[in-house]
Amino acid sequence: MSRKIIFGNLLFWFQIVCATIFFATQAFKMLKSTEGNLLSFFLCHFVFAVINLWLSVLAFKESADGEKTIKKQSIFIYAMWSVFIGAHFFIALFKMPEVWKHTDTVTLFIVIAGVILTIVVAKIKKLPLLDAYVKAGLAIFFKSVPQIALAFSIYLYGERGLSGWWILLGNVTIITRIVHLVVSNHQGWNRNTRGSLISEIWNEASWAVASIAWIIF
């Protein structure tokens, strides 16, 4: 077994542990307070996880035999995130005193506009909607815009409903996924994995904005 495969396996288990803590700390936090949370954030976050799950499945189908194990791990990671964020969404839905705020409306409007723009550009460039880069563009709007909106929500409403571990581990898990994607390509890149990498880099940049807002406000 090569060093890269061993390292990839370690990252896989590390992500599972971090994601579980990430989920649990924020879930328990929201059961006490939802101050600073946005329902649109969790909704779009869930769509983002599903898009990347889709990309990872396609990457697995195109991968060589030597990459099958790590590609399966990527599928499992994104499936786990889909379940965890879906649970966060339902907790927020039932616990938030004001379920839908003006900020949610603006956020969703920008996301939808971004999705339309992505589709238009894809049509102009004659790319199919299933193209990895098109899906990466969709993931960017579904994730990065809501995370910047979350930073604004923290500024407006405070951060009492946001777990510090959730913020910290958000950065840790995103960076770990980026490293895992790079490590998984020991036999070369493919278009679907590049799409996942692009979306994750934007993911970290916008989560860093939310993290700074949490620290300041």
Rosetta blueprint (number, residue, H / E / L):
1 M L
2 S L
3 R H
4 K H
5 I H
6 I H
7 F H
8 G H
9 N H
10 L H
11 L H
12 F H
13 W H
14 F H
15 Q H
16 I H
17 V H
18 C H
19 A H
20 T H
21 I H
22 F H
23 F H
24 A H
25 T H
26 Q H
27 A H
28 F H
29 K H
30 M H
31 L H
32 K H
33 S L
34 T L
35 E L
36 G L
37 N L
38 L L
39 L H
40 S H
41 F H
42 F H
43 L H
44 C H
45 H H
46 F H
47 V H
48 F H
49 A H
50 V H
51 I H
52 N H
53 L H
54 W H
55 L H
56 S H
57 V H
58 L H
59 A H
60 F H
61 K H
62 E H
63 S L
64 A L
65 D H
66 G H
67 E H
68 K H
69 T H
70 I H
71 K H
72 K H
73 Q H
74 S H
75 I H
76 F H
77 I H
78 Y H
79 A H
80 M H
81 W H
82 S H
83 V H
84 F H
85 I H
86 G H
87 A H
88 H H
89 F H
90 F H
91 I H
92 A H
93 L H
94 F H
95 K H
96 M L
97 P L
98 E L
99 V L
100 W L
101 K L
102 H H
103 T H
104 D H
105 T H
106 V H
107 T H
108 L H
109 F H
110 I H
111 V H
112 I H
113 A H
114 G H
115 V H
116 I H
117 L H
118 T H
119 I H
120 V H
121 V H
122 A H
123 K H
124 I H
125 K L
126 K L
127 L L
128 P L
129 L L
130 L L
131 D L
132 A H
133 Y H
134 V H
135 K H
136 A H
137 G H
138 L H
139 A H
140 I H
141 F H
142 F H
143 K H
144 S H
145 V H
146 P H
147 Q H
148 I H
149 A H
150 L H
151 A H
152 F H
153 S H
154 I H
155 Y H
156 L H
157 Y H
158 G L
159 E L
160 R L
161 G L
162 L L
163 S L
164 G H
165 W H
166 W H
167 I H
168 L H
169 L H
170 G H
171 N H
172 V H
173 T H
174 I H
175 I H
176 T H
177 R H
178 I H
179 V H
180 H H
181 L H
182 V H
183 V H
184 S L
185 N L
186 H L
187 Q L
188 G L
189 W L
190 N L
191 R H
192 N H
193 T H
194 R H
195 G H
196 S H
197 L H
198 I H
199 S H
200 E H
201 I H
202 W H
203 N H
204 E H
205 A H
206 S H
207 W H
208 A H
209 V H
210 A H
211 S H
212 I H
213 A H
214 W H
215 I H
216 I H
217 F L
